[in-house]
Amino acid sequence: MGEVFASGVNFKTAPVEVRERLACGADEARKLLPHLKTASGVEELCILSTCNRVELYAYSSREENVELLLSLFLEEKGLREARRHMFVRKGEEAVFHVFKVASSLDSMVVGEPQITAQFKESFRLAQELGTVGKILNRLFEKALRASKRVRVETGISRNAVSVSYAAVELAKKIFGDLKKAKVLLVGAGEMGELAASYLKRIGCQVFITNRTYERALKLSQQLGGNALRFEEMEEFLGNMDIVIVSTGARNYVLTTDLVKRAMKKRNYDPMFIIDISVPRNVEPAVGRVDEVFLYDIDDLKEVVESNLKDRLREAKRGEIIIWDEVKKFMNWMESLKIEPLILKLKETTRELERENPYVRKLVFRAIREMKRNPESASIIFRIFDEEVRDVSRGESLPYVYNRANGA
């Protein structure tokens, strides 16, 4: 009987320079999975590769095969020196790790939803390639069940824990329905781009302006938005409902006078301005203009930190749920050890069951007791075997589980 193994690198064990060199896209995984499974001798294998982790989940009857698996993987990636960054867990610890990953409790941003979709896709690919079987199929199915329970039974994903997403959540609170909102992204900073992409996904019309027009054009194509020249910003500002400022400028890009003119043009319909630049690119006095809601990065971080504390509390509740699911899985793994005994019992009693209904009752009780106490399965088998022989000779039918307990 083998064990489940979880190994690889993640954001806790390896820097991004290592993770990016070990990353496996779908096309590469298609080639690697069958080769690594065959060459290493592990019975089942799946690879999960995201920006924050590259992990190999295996089922193997020999631990040395897992070590060979890691060596072969690193050799294929041309990065043998990364072995010092890799972790290896087995048995219950490995199962717990896999369930935590699927439930987003092991993520850099606890509770983020992307990992569950990535987990499902890795599982689907391994199934398609035939590199997973009875054990990993069950493992992944139960991991996804644990993930669903954590999301339903805790508040792990309730509140925003990234600055970009917090900005979007605040915009929703102010405007309600954002589907028709017009969004202007000023600059091309990473956090601003991320916030704009969130808003685009929920149906906002996105406009992008940058001092370098080519950069605005490229980003607008990526986001499916519209590029504006930087000098056109004042002309269009009054048409915008949400403005995200994310530049590297050392001075104010949005001044009080500029925003006042824009608000007059839009008849003082509310405008939401998010300044996530460091240093700030929106003049602080802009926040005092009528119907302007101005938030800077510190305002958003306060929201994030408060929400993160809530999530971490919920994560503790999530781990209790995961341990419950881990125990169920480990019990199932233990039950596999007694399958040969159950088959043997059924085979040796098949004829007697047809002749004597009491034997059928004994077999049913025997199987039930073995599943309840897999560690005592062989003893229970011997006792029931004796009872079956007694019944076959026409002797009385005692309840064998009482005898097994010394009654």
Buried (B, 14 or more C-beta within 10 A) or exposed (E): EBBBBBBBBBBEBBEEEBBEBBBBEEEBBEEBBBEBBEBBBBBBBBBBBBEBBBBBBBBBEBEEBBBBBBEBBBEBBEBEEBEEBBBBBBEBBBBBBBBBBBBBBBBBBBBBEEBBEBBBBBBEBBBEBEBBBEBBBBBBEBBBBBBEBBBEEBBBBEBBBBBBBBBBBBBBEBBEEBEEBBBBBBBBBEBBBBBBBBBBEEEBBBBBBBBEBEBBBBBBEEBEBBBBBBEEBEEBBBEBBBBBBBBEBEEBBBBBEBBBEBBEBBEEEBBBBBBBBEEBBBBEBBBEBEEBBBBBBEBBBEBBEEBBEBBBEBBEBBBEBBBEBBEEBBEBBBBBBBEEBBEEBEEBBEEBBEEBEBBEBBBEBBBEBBBEBBEBBEEBBEBBBEBBEBBBEEEEBEEBBEBBEEE
